[in-house]
């Protein structure tokens, strides 16, 4: 029997995505037996045709790279949260046939940090200036009361982060990557670099550290995360972000106010 309600994650490459595992675990745990969640290998060129071919059983989509910005012109509207970082990772189909784009990475980051007791910080540091760094800045706009230092490898990236800071209302101070070890004096460090990007910094940690949020989850732990844990500092991984943002997606897709956090976390842990 075909499911009454469908959702899926789109992107390219997509084979590594844990989203189907998380969402389907949530459906099973909460008794939503007529829901299913799949994955589709879709690039920017194929996205318009895929959206046009969806039927009324579709409730929502999760989007990963390279679709987070490419989808925006194809939507009827986007939320203020998505507009603030010009990135959509969630599409919800309404009963009237319209579709709205949202970004659950930002509230997911905040929820993951708050779960670990990080409600407010006086300052923070971001390692890297890629796409995830803008979401990190948007989260810090709500959590950080002071300056955010962003460690970057080029002046172009520095200019981009200054602009994001102005847009999001965050005090941003770009700093050269050569000074990245200074980041570890901050009470909160968010690492947004690709795998291997911070490996050479692991041996340069001070004796006392604050909280590290390393957005990677494969491979895990990163050398930086392992060294941080050895210092006794709290460490969050990309799985924390993945699970928390997926909870927000689940609620938007299904309209179910219950939280599948425990089921999703167990599914992620056993993946």
ZIMO-V533483 format. One record per residue. RES is the residue in three letters. PHI is phi in whole degrees, -180 to 180 (* if undefined). NEAR is the number of other ideal C-beta (glycine too) atoms within 8 Angstrom. Layout:
[[RES | PHI | NEAR] [RES | PHI | NEAR]]
This chain:
[[UNK | * | 2] [UNK | -71 | 4] [UNK | -67 | 9] [UNK | -75 | 6] [UNK | -127 | 12] [UNK | -129 | 11] [UNK | -148 | 14] [UNK | -166 | 11] [UNK | -109 | 15] [UNK | -120 | 14] [UNK | 166 | 13] [UNK | -156 | 8] [UNK | -79 | 6] [UNK | -131 | 13] [UNK | -61 | 6] [UNK | -84 | 6] [UNK | -63 | 10] [UNK | -92 | 10] [UNK | -57 | 12] [UNK | -58 | 12] [UNK | -62 | 10] [UNK | -67 | 14] [UNK | -68 | 15] [UNK | -67 | 11] [UNK | -63 | 13] [UNK | -65 | 14] [UNK | -61 | 12] [UNK | -65 | 10] [UNK | -65 | 9] [UNK | -104 | 10] [UNK | 74 | 5] [UNK | -90 | 11] [UNK | -72 | 6] [UNK | -98 | 6] [UNK | -111 | 13] [UNK | -141 | 9] [UNK | -138 | 12] [UNK | -123 | 9] [UNK | -131 | 11] [UNK | -138 | 9] [UNK | -79 | 9] [UNK | -134 | 11] [UNK | -103 | 9] [UNK | -61 | 7] [UNK | -67 | 4] [UNK | -87 | 8] [UNK | -62 | 14] [UNK | -58 | 7] [UNK | -65 | 7] [UNK | -63 | 11] [UNK | -63 | 9] [UNK | -66 | 6] [UNK | -89 | 6] [UNK | -79 | 7] [UNK | -95 | 5] [UNK | -69 | 3] [UNK | -77 | 9] [UNK | -82 | 10] [UNK | -102 | 11] [UNK | -175 | 12] [UNK | -136 | 10] [UNK | -102 | 14] [UNK | -123 | 13] [UNK | -123 | 11] [UNK | -65 | 7] [UNK | -103 | 8] [UNK | -103 | 14] [UNK | -65 | 12] [UNK | -102 | 8] [UNK | -63 | 10] [UNK | -77 | 13] [UNK | -56 | 11] [UNK | -66 | 5] [UNK | -92 | 8] [UNK | -102 | 12] [UNK | -77 | 5] [UNK | -163 | 7] [UNK | -131 | 10] [UNK | -74 | 10] [UNK | -62 | 5] [UNK | -62 | 11] [UNK | -66 | 14] [UNK | -64 | 8] [UNK | -65 | 11] [UNK | -121 | 13] [UNK | 52 | 8] [UNK | -150 | 12] [UNK | -116 | 15] [UNK | -116 | 12] [UNK | -142 | 15] [UNK | -121 | 13] [UNK | -115 | 11] [UNK | -96 | 10] [UNK | -88 | 8] [UNK | -65 | 3] [UNK | -82 | 4] [UNK | 93 | 5] [UNK | -81 | 8] [UNK | -133 | 10] [UNK | -123 | 12] [UNK | -103 | 14] [UNK | -136 | 14] [UNK | -129 | 15] [UNK | -95 | 13] [UNK | -64 | 12] [UNK | -67 | 13] [UNK | -65 | 11] [UNK | -66 | 15] [UNK | -60 | 16] [UNK | -64 | 11] [UNK | -64 | 11] [UNK | -63 | 14] [UNK | -69 | 14] [UNK | -64 | 9] [UNK | -60 | 8] [UNK | -92 | 9] [UNK | 88 | 5] [UNK | -91 | 10] [UNK | -96 | 5] [UNK | -145 | 7] [UNK | -133 | 12] [UNK | -81 | 7] [UNK | -157 | 12] [UNK | -155 | 14] [UNK | -134 | 15] [UNK | -121 | 19] [UNK | -98 | 14] [UNK | 100 | 12] [UNK | -142 | 12] [UNK | -82 | 8] [UNK | -62 | 8] [UNK | -70 | 10] [UNK | -64 | 15] [UNK | -68 | 12] [UNK | -66 | 14] [UNK | -62 | 14] [UNK | -62 | 17] [UNK | -63 | 13] [UNK | -67 | 12] [UNK | -68 | 14] [UNK | -60 | 10] [UNK | -101 | 6] [UNK | -112 | 13] [UNK | -103 | 14] [UNK | -90 | 5] [UNK | -127 | 8] [UNK | -85 | 8] [UNK | -113 | 16] [UNK | -95 | 15] [UNK | -114 | 15] [UNK | -97 | 14] [UNK | -131 | 13] [UNK | -102 | 5] [UNK | -149 | 6] [UNK | -66 | 5] [UNK | -61 | 6] [UNK | -64 | 11] [UNK | -61 | 12] [UNK | -63 | 9] [UNK | -61 | 9] [UNK | -71 | 16] [UNK | -61 | 10] [UNK | -65 | 8] [UNK | -63 | 14] [UNK | -60 | 13] [UNK | -62 | 8] [UNK | -67 | 7] [UNK | -93 | 12] [UNK | 75 | 6] [UNK | -115 | 11] [UNK | -76 | 7] [UNK | -109 | 14] [UNK | -122 | 8] [UNK | -68 | 12] [UNK | -142 | 10] [UNK | -68 | 6] [UNK | -58 | 7] [UNK | -61 | 4] [UNK | -97 | 8] [UNK | -55 | 11] [UNK | -58 | 8] [UNK | -67 | 9] [UNK | -58 | 12] [UNK | -74 | 12] [UNK | -84 | 5] [UNK | -78 | 12] [UNK | -69 | 8] [UNK | -139 | 16] [UNK | -122 | 15] [UNK | -114 | 15] [UNK | -98 | 16] [UNK | -116 | 12] [UNK | -81 | 9] [UNK | -67 | 6] [UNK | -55 | 7] [UNK | 90 | 6] [UNK | -67 | 9] [UNK | -116 | 14] [UNK | -58 | 9] [UNK | -75 | 6] [UNK | -93 | 11] [UNK | -60 | 12] [UNK | -84 | 6] [UNK | -115 | 7] [UNK | -75 | 12] [UNK | -74 | 7] [UNK | -67 | 4] [UNK | -118 | 5] [UNK | -133 | 11] [UNK | -91 | 10] [UNK | -110 | 13] [UNK | -112 | 15] [UNK | -116 | 16] [UNK | -99 | 14] [UNK | -75 | 12] [UNK | -79 | 12] [UNK | -138 | 8] [UNK | -147 | 7] [UNK | -78 | 6] [UNK | -142 | 10] [UNK | -78 | 10] [UNK | -68 | 14] [UNK | -54 | 9] [UNK | -65 | 13] [UNK | -64 | 13] [UNK | -63 | 10] [UNK | -65 | 11] [UNK | -64 | 12] [UNK | -62 | 10] [UNK | -62 | 6] [UNK | -81 | 11] [UNK | 87 | 5] [UNK | -86 | 11] [UNK | -63 | 7] [UNK | -131 | 12] [UNK | -112 | 12] [UNK | -116 | 13] [UNK | -61 | 11] [UNK | -67 | 10] [UNK | -61 | 11] [UNK | -65 | 15] [UNK | -58 | 14] [UNK | -68 | 14] [UNK | -67 | 15] [UNK | -68 | 14] [UNK | -68 | 16] [UNK | -62 | 14] [UNK | -63 | 13] [UNK | -63 | 13] [UNK | -53 | 13] [UNK | -66 | 11] [UNK | -70 | 12] [UNK | -67 | 11] [UNK | -93 | 10] [UNK | 74 | 6] [UNK | -89 | 8] [UNK | -77 | 4] [UNK | -69 | 5] [UNK | -103 | 6] [UNK | -94 | 12] [UNK | -56 | 9] [UNK | -63 | 8] [UNK | -67 | 12] [UNK | -67 | 16] [UNK | -63 | 9] [UNK | -65 | 9] [UNK | -63 | 13] [UNK | -68 | 13] [UNK | -66 | 7] [UNK | -96 | 5] [UNK | -66 | 6]]
